[in-house]
Amino acid sequence: MVADDHVVLREALCELLKNRGGFNVMAQAGDGQQLLDVVKNTSSKPDVIILDVEMPNLSGIETLHKLQEMGVQVPVLVLSADDGAKNVRTVLSNGAKGFMPKNARIEELEFAIDAILQGNTYLSPTITTFLINGDKNDPQANISVLTKREVEILKYLADGKPNREIGKILHISSRTVDTHRSNILKKLKLKTNAELVKVAITAGLIDV
């Protein structure tokens, strides 16, 4: 089954899968909700679901959640135009068995499907090095240099809590909090609390 809201791209992908890969495309869906409806109303389940992330009505991430809630054990390969580290980590943590950028070649797609059908997890080579080494422009990757305590303090600082209050919560002195703050700024190469807030939001530490 293939779910993607871009009709031309979706139909072209299905044709390639049929003609080049020899796969049988059971059904197509324009968004996550359509895919769920098809899965519910189809007696035979697909061997693999190919899923876009950015879709109307129900996104790829929300669809992954719903599939898990429904107890659907079909492996999901995500195709996305956004191959940023945070997006990749998010889909994998939500149950996807593979991730590929949309600009990948059909040969790689065939290989990815075969790998997933064999029970493996597949990540495109174009992003594996990126994930291992980290994206220097990605705050999610940047915060990996922080200790667990520094991440805690970063979250509280981004929430607007003063040093004294953070100290009470963590049972440390406000001076220690300030030392941690200085270390966080140094490690992330930032200068202001406003920049810390931006990093915390992008890294998913706080909601907006």
C-alpha positions in Angstrom: 0.0 0.0 0.0 1.2 3.5 -0.8 0.1 6.7 0.9 1.1 10.1 -0.4 -1.0 13.2 -1.0 0.9 14.2 -4.2 -1.2 12.3 -6.8 1.3 12.5 -9.7 4.2 11.4 -7.5 2.2 8.6 -5.9 0.9 7.2 -9.2 4.3 7.3 -10.8 5.8 5.5 -7.8 3.1 2.8 -8.0 3.8 2.4 -11.7 7.6 2.0 -11.0 6.9 -0.5 -8.3 4.7 -2.6 -10.6 6.8 -2.4 -13.8 10.3 -2.2 -12.4 10.1 -3.9 -9.1 7.4 -6.5 -9.9 5.5 -5.5 -6.8 1.7 -5.7 -6.6 0.3 -2.4 -5.2 -2.9 -3.3 -3.4 -4.2 0.2 -2.7 -3.3 3.9 -2.8 -4.2 6.6 -0.3 -4.0 10.4 -0.4 -3.6 10.8 3.3 -3.2 8.9 6.6 -6.9 8.6 7.3 -7.6 7.1 3.9 -4.8 4.6 4.5 -6.3 3.6 7.8 -9.7 3.2 6.3 -8.3 0.9 3.6 -6.4 -1.2 6.1 -9.5 -1.6 8.3 -11.7 -2.6 5.3 -9.3 -4.9 3.5 -9.3 -8.6 4.6 -5.8 -9.3 3.3 -3.0 -7.1 4.8 -0.1 -5.7 2.7 3.4 -6.9 3.2 4.7 -3.4 3.5 3.2 0.2 3.6 5.1 3.1 2.0 4.1 6.3 3.8 4.7 10.0 3.3 5.2 12.2 6.4 3.6 15.5 5.4 0.0 14.7 4.5 -3.4 16.5 5.1 -6.0 15.2 7.6 -3.6 12.7 9.2 0.1 13.0 9.0 2.5 10.1 8.6 3.6 10.3 12.2 -0.1 10.3 13.4 -0.8 7.4 11.0 2.1 5.4 12.5 0.5 6.0 16.0 -2.9 4.8 14.8 -1.5 1.7 13.1 0.2 0.7 16.4 -3.0 1.4 18.3 -4.9 -0.8 15.8 -2.4 -3.6 16.4 -1.3 -3.6 12.7 2.0 -5.4 12.4 2.7 -4.4 8.8 6.2 -2.8 8.4 6.2 0.8 7.3 8.8 2.4 5.0 8.7 6.2 5.2 9.5 8.3 2.1 9.9 12.0 3.0 11.3 15.2 1.4 12.5 16.2 4.8 15.6 14.0 5.6 16.7 16.0 8.6 18.0 14.1 11.6 15.1 15.0 13.8 12.5 13.9 11.3 14.3 10.6 10.8 14.6 9.9 14.5 10.9 10.8 15.0 9.6 8.3 12.4 11.8 5.5 13.6 10.9 6.1 17.3 7.2 5.9 16.2 7.5 2.5 14.7 8.7 2.9 11.1 11.0 0.1 9.8 12.8 2.3 7.3 13.4 5.8 6.0 14.3 7.1 2.5 14.5 10.6 1.0 12.1 11.1 -1.9 14.9 11.8 -4.3 16.3 8.2 -3.9 16.6 6.0 -7.0 14.1 3.2 -7.7 16.8 0.6 -7.3 17.4 1.7 -3.7 13.6 1.6 -3.1 13.5 -2.0 -4.3 16.4 -2.8 -2.0 14.8 -1.1 1.0 11.5 -3.0 0.5 13.4 -6.3 0.2 15.4 -5.5 3.4 12.3 -4.6 5.4 10.4 -7.8 4.1 13.4 -9.8 5.5 12.8 -8.2 9.0 15.5 -5.6 8.8 15.4 -1.9 9.4 16.6 0.2 6.4 18.1 3.7 6.4 19.2 5.3 3.2 23.1 5.6 3.0 22.6 9.3 2.3 21.4 9.8 5.8 23.1 7.2 7.9 26.4 9.1 8.1 24.5 12.2 8.7 22.8 10.6 11.8 26.0 9.0 13.1 28.1 12.1 12.9 25.3 14.5 13.7 24.1 17.6 11.8 26.0 20.6 13.1 23.0 22.8 12.2 20.5 20.6 13.9 19.9 21.5 17.6 18.7 18.0 18.3 22.1 16.7 17.3 23.8 19.6 19.2 22.2 18.8 22.5 23.7 15.4 22.5 26.9 17.0 23.8 25.1 18.0 27.0 24.9 16.0 30.1 21.6 14.8 31.5 21.6 17.5 34.1 22.4 20.2 31.5 19.5 19.1 29.4 17.2 19.4 32.5 18.5 22.9 33.2 18.2 23.9 29.5 14.5 22.8 29.6 13.8 24.9 32.7 15.7 27.9 31.4 13.8 27.7 28.1 10.5 27.6 30.2 11.5 30.9 31.7 12.3 29.7 35.2 14.9 31.8 37.1 18.0 30.2 38.5 16.8 30.2 42.1 13.6 28.3 41.2 15.6 25.8 39.1 17.9 25.3 42.0 15.0 24.5 44.3 13.6 22.0 41.9 16.9 20.2 41.4 18.1 20.7 45.0 21.2 22.6 43.9 22.4 26.2 44.5 21.5 29.0 42.1 25.2 29.5 41.6 25.5 25.9 40.4 22.6 26.5 38.0 24.4 29.5 36.6 27.6 27.5 36.1 25.6 24.9 34.2 24.0 27.6 32.1 27.4 29.0 31.2 28.6 25.5 30.2 25.5 24.9 28.1 26.0 28.2 26.2 29.7 27.3 25.7 29.0 23.8 24.4 26.2 24.9 22.1 28.1 28.0 21.0 25.3 30.3 21.9 25.3 33.7 23.6 21.7 34.4 24.9 18.8 32.8 26.6 16.7 33.6 23.5 19.0 31.3 21.5 18.6 28.7 24.2 14.9 28.8 23.9 15.1 28.4 20.1 17.3 25.3 20.5 15.0 23.8 23.2 11.9 24.3 20.9 13.6 22.8 17.8 14.9 19.9 19.9 11.4 19.2 21.2 12.3 19.9 24.8 9.4 22.4 25.2 6.2 23.1 23.5 5.1 26.3 21.8 
